[in-house]
């Protein structure tokens, strides 16, 4: 079955960077569109970014456009989210998703 395992979260100061990873298994990763979503404390899920199977097409929420970059390594069955210029509003649990299936998430906290 689909398994998604996120990692790379942590505590970072405003303006800092983090790179999240998502190890995928149980399905044909290279042909699967993937997404990142996040959930801030006390709020609902927010879509962050999408990427198609080949990695040639990406989309971003306005709130992260220009600061975050989604990518994938199909040889490693891994999805990435490079996050730069982080803001306190980016504090959330970040999940990678495939057709609504999520992993356990990784916590990102942006604070000084």
C-alpha positions in Angstrom: 0.0 0.0 0.0 1.0 3.6 -0.3 3.6 4.7 2.3 4.9 8.2 2.7 7.5 9.1 5.3 8.4 12.8 5.7 11.5 14.1 7.3 13.6 17.3 7.6 11.5 19.5 9.8 12.8 21.4 12.7 13.1 24.8 14.4 14.5 27.6 12.3 14.8 31.3 12.7 12.8 33.7 10.4 14.6 34.1 7.2 16.2 30.6 7.4 15.9 27.6 5.2 14.9 23.9 5.5 14.7 21.1 3.0 11.9 18.5 3.6 12.0 15.0 2.1 9.3 12.4 1.6 10.3 8.8 1.0 7.6 7.0 -1.0 6.9 3.4 -1.5 4.1 1.0 -2.4 3.2 2.6 -5.8 4.8 3.6 -9.1 6.3 6.9 -7.9 7.7 8.1 -11.2 4.3 8.4 -12.8 2.5 9.8 -9.8 1.7 13.5 -9.3 2.6 14.5 -5.7 1.8 17.3 -3.4 2.8 19.0 -0.3 0.2 20.3 2.2 0.5 21.8 5.6 -1.5 22.3 8.8 -0.9 25.2 11.1 -1.9 24.9 14.8 -5.6 25.2 15.1 -6.2 25.5 11.3 -7.2 23.3 8.5 -5.1 21.7 5.8 -3.6 24.2 3.3 -2.3 23.1 -0.1 1.3 24.2 -0.7 2.6 22.8 -4.0 2.1 20.2 -6.7 4.5 18.4 -9.0 3.8 16.1 -12.0 5.3 12.7 -12.4 8.3 13.8 -14.5 8.9 16.9 -12.4 8.5 19.2 -15.4 5.4 21.0 -14.1 5.0 22.6 -10.7 2.5 24.9 -9.0 2.5 26.8 -5.8 0.2 28.5 -3.4 0.6 32.3 -3.5 1.7 32.3 0.1 4.9 30.3 -0.7 5.5 31.3 -4.4 9.1 32.5 -4.9 10.2 31.1 -1.5 9.5 27.3 -1.8 10.6 24.9 -4.5 9.1 21.4 -5.0 11.2 18.7 -6.7 11.5 15.0 -7.0 14.1 12.3 -7.6 12.3 9.5 -9.3 15.4 7.2 -9.1 15.2 7.5 -5.3 11.4 7.6 -5.0 11.7 10.8 -3.0 9.9 14.1 -3.0 11.4 17.3 -1.7 10.4 20.8 -0.6 13.1 23.4 -0.4 11.9 26.2 1.8 13.7 29.5 1.9 13.0 32.9 3.5 10.9 31.2 6.1 8.4 33.2 8.1 6.6 32.5 11.4 3.4 32.0 9.3 5.1 28.9 7.7 4.9 27.1 11.1 3.0 24.0 10.5 3.1 20.2 10.2 4.0 19.5 6.6 2.7 16.4 4.8 3.4 14.9 1.4 0.4 13.5 -0.3 -0.7 11.2 -3.1 -4.3 11.3 -4.0 -5.3 12.2 -0.4 -3.0 9.8 1.3 -0.6 11.5 3.7 2.3 10.5 5.7 2.8 11.2 9.5 4.1 14.7 8.7 7.1 16.7 9.8 6.9 19.7 12.1 8.4 23.0 10.9 8.6 25.8 13.5 9.8 29.2 12.5 10.6 31.3 15.5 13.3 33.5 17.0 
